[in-house]
């Protein structure tokens, strides 16, 4: 696992946990991480991570046409 150090301006009124969740949610949304990997990054259970996604404007469900077609064919 890599460690990343960021210098966040004091004007950003977010705590470390919230910033980590924002990063994890974005990486999940972009398909870089699975929900389990993103939850681990955020330091949460998978269930807790999924429950918080909406707060960060991220849908649990993919919006790509390819994913939708794949879901339909697998149903």
C-alpha positions as CSV (number, residue, x, y, z in Angstrom):
1,X,0.0,0.0,0.0
2,X,1.3,3.5,-0.8
3,X,1.1,6.4,1.5
4,X,0.2,9.9,0.2
5,X,0.8,13.1,2.1
6,X,-1.4,16.1,1.1
7,X,-1.2,19.7,2.2
8,X,-4.7,20.8,2.6
9,X,-5.4,24.6,3.1
10,X,-6.9,25.5,6.5
11,X,-9.8,27.0,4.5
12,X,-10.9,23.5,3.6
13,X,-13.2,22.7,6.6
14,X,-13.1,18.9,6.3
15,X,-11.5,16.5,8.7
16,X,-9.1,13.7,7.6
17,X,-11.9,11.1,7.7
18,X,-14.1,13.1,5.5
19,X,-11.4,13.9,3.0
20,X,-10.4,10.2,2.9
21,X,-14.1,9.3,2.3
22,X,-14.3,11.8,-0.6
23,X,-11.2,10.3,-2.2
24,X,-12.5,6.7,-1.8
25,X,-15.9,7.7,-3.1
26,X,-14.4,9.3,-6.2
27,X,-12.1,6.3,-6.9
28,X,-15.1,4.0,-6.5
29,X,-17.2,6.2,-8.8
30,X,-14.5,6.2,-11.5
31,X,-14.2,2.4,-11.3
32,X,-10.7,2.5,-10.0
33,X,-11.6,0.7,-6.8
34,X,-14.3,-1.9,-5.9
35,X,-16.7,-1.0,-3.1
36,X,-14.8,-3.2,-0.8
37,X,-11.4,-1.6,-1.7
38,X,-12.9,1.9,-1.3
39,X,-14.4,1.0,2.0
40,X,-11.1,-0.3,3.2
41,X,-9.4,3.0,2.1
42,X,-12.0,5.0,4.0
43,X,-11.6,2.8,7.1
44,X,-15.2,1.7,7.0
45,X,-17.1,-1.5,6.6
46,X,-18.4,-2.1,3.1
47,X,-22.0,-1.5,4.4
48,X,-21.1,1.8,6.0
49,X,-19.3,2.9,2.9
50,X,-22.2,2.1,0.6
51,X,-24.6,3.8,3.0
52,X,-22.5,7.0,2.8
53,X,-22.1,7.2,-1.0
54,X,-25.2,9.3,-1.5
55,X,-23.9,11.9,0.9
56,X,-21.0,12.4,-1.6
57,X,-23.1,12.4,-4.7
58,X,-22.1,8.9,-5.8
59,X,-24.6,6.3,-6.9
60,X,-24.1,2.7,-5.9
61,X,-25.3,1.8,-9.4
62,X,-23.3,2.3,-12.5
63,X,-24.7,4.7,-15.1
64,X,-22.7,3.4,-18.0
65,X,-24.7,1.8,-20.9
66,X,-22.2,-1.1,-21.1
67,X,-22.8,-2.0,-17.5
68,X,-26.5,-1.7,-17.9
69,X,-26.5,-4.0,-20.9
70,X,-24.3,-6.5,-19.0
71,X,-26.6,-6.4,-16.0
72,X,-29.6,-7.0,-18.2
73,X,-28.0,-10.0,-20.0
74,X,-26.9,-11.5,-16.6
75,X,-30.4,-11.1,-15.1
